[in-house]
Amino acid sequence: MSKAAGGIHIGIGGWVFEPWRGVFYPDKLSQKRELEYAASKLTSIEINGTYYGSQKPESFARWRAETPDGFVFALKGSRFCTNRRVLAEAGPSVEKFVTSGISELKEKLGPINWQFMATKAFDPADFEAFLKLLPKEVDGIALRHAVEVRHPSFRSPDFVALLREYGVAVITAGDADFPQIADVTAPFVYARIMGTTESEPEGYPAQQLDAWARRARDWADGGTPEDLERVAPAARRSPRDVFLYVISGDKVRNPAAAMALIERVRA
């Protein structure tokens, strides 16, 4: 990765998962220290709990304190914002989420993943109304927004153009049944890869880990991987931050896969 490249942040979804104990987490490690341990091995974590319910400002402050300098959290936006028929009506829910204390993460606040159900189709006018509701900052902290869409109708150049207009990232789904939209639409890239298998000690075969590490470096250097599916012409070359999470699949192997990717992008 060149000096001019953006930062690459790699991690997993959450840090509380019983099968990781004794596999990822050392035996007898206190559950209270699991975040601290995970953050010593990874460079980012996507917090899933924020999707289901509000978290306390004190929790965000504690998570920030328990992780090292340079560590970054991505947050799942509240489902009350995205699981609705008319997205234009989500304003109060978006404001509630953004002002719920997420600014307590301070410099460790990464992008927000606004995840949509697979049944939600692309309605250009209503989706633009939702994008207009996303604030650019909270308490002086710049916000980065990403959308995770799962309906085939979003594989449209019009959708990509809309996101580029608002500087919002589309989340690239890797190794999944969801439609892949690997277009770069923001000053950062957000990818979620979902193909780990328990039979592989590092979650993926070495060749696939090499491929995802290469894609991450390509994105950070300002490029666009040619072996992923896009629906519009490539974005102008510009260095950018990359957030890549190993999600779903055979979850027990996700930390090993993330660590293997971190080792590769640092090599």
N, C-alpha and C positions, 0 to 999 in steps of 0.2 A: 504494500500500500504506500503510495507516495506521500510526501509531507503535506501536499496540498489537499489530500483526500479528506473526506469527512470521517467522523468517528463511527465505529461499528460496535453496536451494543447487542449482545446475544444472551438469551436466557430462556426461562420456562414460564409457565402459567402458575402463579401462586407458589407457596412454599410449604403448605401444610398438606401432606399426603402420606398416610400411614405406611403404604408399601415402600416408600423411600427410606424408612427407618431401617438401618442395618444394611442398606444397599447404597444409597447416596449419603445419608446421614450416618455418622459413626454410632455404633451401639452405645447406649446409655447417655447419648447427648440429650440434654434437657430440651424439651419442646420449646421453651422460651428462647433458646439460643439457635433455633433452626434458621431463622432469617439471617442472623449474623453469619452462620456457617455457609448458607447458600450464597450470600453476597460475597463471601471470600473466594468462591469458586466460579461465579458467574459475573456478568457485567450489567445485567438488567433482569427485571422480573415484571411480568404483566400481572397486575392485580385484578382478579376476577370478581372478588367479593363486592366491589363497587357497582357491578352490574345488577346485583340482586337487592342491595339495600344500602342505606346511608352509613358511612363510617364517621367516627368522631374525629374532630380536628386533632385531639390528643393522639389518636392512633397514627395519623399521618406524620405527626411530629416525632413519635417514637420510632416509626419505620425509618425515617430520615436519620435519626441518631444511631440506629443499629447497623447502618450500612456505611461502607467506606467512601472516601472522596472519589468522585467520578462515576459512582453507581447511579443508575437511572431507573425509575419506575414508569412503566406505561400503565394507564388506568382504563378499565372498561367503563364506558359511560353508562349511566343508569338505563335500564330496560324501559323505564317509564317515559323516556325520551323517544325511543325508537320503535317500540312495539305498539304502534297506534295507526289507525286508518288514515288520519289527516296529520301529516308531519308538521304542517304550518302551525298547528295548535300546541306544539311542544315547548313553546317559549318558557312558561313558568317552570316546567320540569328541568329544562336545560339550565336555567338560572339557579335553581335549587341545587343541582349537582355541582355546578362550577363554584358556588359560594359555600359548599359544605365543609370546607377546610382543606381542600386539595392543595392550596397554596402553602400549607405547612411543610410540604415536601421541598419547597424553595427550589434550589438549583438542581435537585434530583427529580423534578417533575418532568417526565417525558411526554410522549404523545398520548392523546385520548382516543381510544378505539370506540367508535359509535357503531355497534354491531346490530345488523338488521336480520330479521327472520328470513328463512329461505323462501317464504311465501310472499314477501314484499317485493312487488314489481316496480320497475322504474317509471315514475310519473315525473317528467322533467320539471313542470311548474312547481309541484309540491316539494320535490326534492330540493330545488333551488330555494324555496321558502325555508326549508330546514337549514340549509347552509348559511342563510342570512342570519339565523338565530345563534350561530356559534360565535362566541365572543373572542376577540383577539388577545385579551389578557385578563388576568384576575390579580388584584392586589399588586400590580406592577410586574407580574410575571407573564411573559409571553406564552400563549397557548398554541400547541400544535395539534391539529385535528386530523383524524383518519377515519374512513368509513369502511366497514366490512359488509359488503353486499353479497348475497348468495343466490339471487334470482338471475336466470340467463338473460333477461331483458336488459340488464346493466352492461352487457357486452356490446356497447354502443359508442361510436366516436362522439356522439352528443354528450354522453355521460362523462367521458374523459375530458372533453372541452369544458364542461361545467365545473369539474373539480379543479382544472388548471386555472380557471378564472378566479376561483376563491382560494386557491393555494391549499387545498385539502388533499391528503393522500388517499389513494385507494389501496386497500390492504391486499397484497398478493397472497393468494392461497396456494400453498405448495403441497404436492403429493396428496391431494384431497379430491373428493367427488364434487366439490363446489366449483363453479366457473372460475377460471383463472383470468385475471385482468392485471397484467404485470406492467401496465403503463405507469411511467413516472409522472405524477401530477402535482407534486409539492416539492419544497426544498429539502425533503427527507423521504426516506423509503421505509415502509412498514411491511414486513412479511411474516406469515405464520405457516410453518411447515408441519405436516400432520401424518407423516409416513413411518414413524418408528415401529419396529417390531421387536418383541421380547427375545427372539432367537439371535438377534445381533447384540453383542455386548455393548456396543456404542450406539445402539438404536438403528443406525443405518450402516450399510456396507461402506467401506472406505471410499469407493468411487463416488458414491452419492454425497458423502460428506465433503469430498474434494470439490464436487460440483457446486454445492451450496456456498462453500467458502469462496470459491471463485466468483460466484454471482454477487456475494456481499461486497467483495473487494471492487468488482466492476461498478456496482452502484455507488460505492463511496468515492471512487475515482471520477464519477460523473457520467459513467456509461450506462448502457441499457443492455442487459443480457439478451442475447439473440435466441437463446434456447427456451425462453419462456413466452407465453402467449400474450400478445398485445392486440389492441383493437384500433389503434391510431398510430400515426408516425411517432418515432422516438422523440423524446424531449431534448432540448438543447443541452449539450454536455456542460455539466457544472458539478463540482464536488458537493457531496451531500451526506448528512448523517444517515445511518442505517440502523433500524431496529428489527431484529430477527428473533422470533420466539419458536421454540419447539413445543408444539401443543398437541393434545389429543394423541392419536396413534396408540401404541402400547406405552402408557404414561410412565410406567416404572423405569423405562430407558431414557426418558426425555432429558434428565440432567446429564447423563453420560454423553448424549448426542450434543447437547449445548456446549459442554466442556471440550469435546473433540473439535467442534467448530471454532471455538475461541482459540484453541491451540493452533489450528490451521491459519486463521487470519492473522495471528501474531507472528507466524513463521517468516 
